[in-house]
Amino acid sequence: MIDSRENAPYSEIRILWDHIPPEQLKKKLNPLICKQGIDLEIQKIRAHGAIADPIVLVAIVSGASSAITAIIMGLFKLLDKTNQKIVIQAQAGSRLEIPKNTSKKKIEELIGLMHQMEVKRVRVMDVISGAEASEIDIAEQND
């Protein structure tokens, strides 16, 4: 994609958090990443089978892998429960899951792996008794 505002390549990464509305997440995350050249926008997306099109928070990232790292590290600072994890999903469908209690060294290794992915979505999820909470996957019509 080309950002018409600056004619620079950019990508859009959806940021979802179970139980936190996009507007509130934007207010919490923006101060943690504002110096990284990341714009956060609230967008309405088209979804299959949804009664209404969902509203999501989207990070507009200008190609720098450091921006994606900033998003992940910002989300880790906001995690408030030990039973939460961050799930990173690539365009190709592969997933990378990082539980809250992951060591900083391991997080850095996983972020290194993440940079090899074309990141589509980052989601903070609750973990219930070792299993994922029910995840409603947003599948756009353009996938």
SVG drawing of the C-alpha trace seen along z (x, -y; Angstrom):
<svg xmlns="http://www.w3.org/2000/svg" viewBox="-27 -14 44 40">
<polyline fill="none" stroke="black" stroke-width="0.4" points="0.0,0.0 1.1,-3.6 0.2,-6.3 -1.1,-9.1 -0.3,-11.5 3.4,-11.0 3.9,-8.7 5.7,-6.3 4.9,-2.5 3.0,-1.6 1.1,1.4 -1.9,1.6 -1.9,3.8 -5.1,4.4 -4.8,4.3 -7.5,6.1 -7.9,6.6 -10.5,8.8 -12.8,6.8 -11.3,3.3 -13.0,1.1 -10.8,-0.2 -11.2,-3.9 -10.0,-3.1 -7.1,-0.9 -6.0,-3.8 -5.9,-6.2 -3.8,-3.7 -1.4,-2.6 -0.8,-5.9 1.4,-7.5 3.6,-4.4 4.3,-4.4 3.7,-8.0 7.5,-8.6 7.8,-5.6 6.2,-7.1 3.0,-5.0 -0.4,-6.4 -3.4,-4.8 -6.8,-5.0 -10.2,-3.7 -11.6,-2.0 -14.8,-0.2 -14.1,3.1 -16.3,5.4 -16.8,8.8 -18.4,12.0 -21.6,12.9 -21.5,10.0 -24.7,8.1 -22.8,4.9 -19.3,4.1 -16.9,4.2 -14.8,1.2 -11.1,1.9 -7.9,0.1 -5.5,0.0 -1.8,-0.9 -0.5,-2.6 3.2,-1.5 5.7,-2.9 7.6,0.3 10.0,0.1 10.2,3.3 11.1,1.2 7.5,-0.2 6.0,3.4 8.4,4.0 7.1,0.8 3.5,1.9 4.3,5.3 6.3,3.8 3.6,1.2 1.0,3.9 3.1,5.8 3.3,2.7 -0.5,2.6 -1.1,6.3 -2.8,6.4 -3.4,10.1 -1.1,13.1 -3.6,15.0 -3.3,12.9 -1.2,13.4 -0.4,11.5 -1.2,13.3 0.4,12.1 -1.1,13.3 0.7,13.0 -1.0,12.4 -0.3,16.0 -2.1,17.3 0.8,18.3 0.5,17.3 2.9,16.4 1.7,16.5 3.5,14.7 2.1,15.3 2.5,12.4 4.9,14.3 7.4,14.8 11.0,13.7 12.3,10.5 15.0,12.6 12.4,14.9 10.2,12.0 13.2,10.5 13.7,13.9 10.0,14.1 10.0,10.5 12.9,11.5 10.7,14.3 7.8,11.8 9.9,9.6 10.1,12.4 6.3,12.3 4.1,9.9 2.0,9.0 -1.7,8.6 -3.1,8.5 -2.0,8.3 -4.5,9.4 -4.4,9.5 -6.4,12.5 -7.3,14.0 -6.2,17.6 -8.6,19.7 -7.1,22.8 -4.4,23.2 -6.9,23.0 -7.7,20.0 -10.8,18.0 -13.3,18.1 -11.8,16.1 -14.1,14.5 -11.9,14.2 -12.7,11.3 -12.5,12.5 -12.7,9.7 -14.3,10.1 -11.1,9.1 -9.0,12.0"/>
</svg>
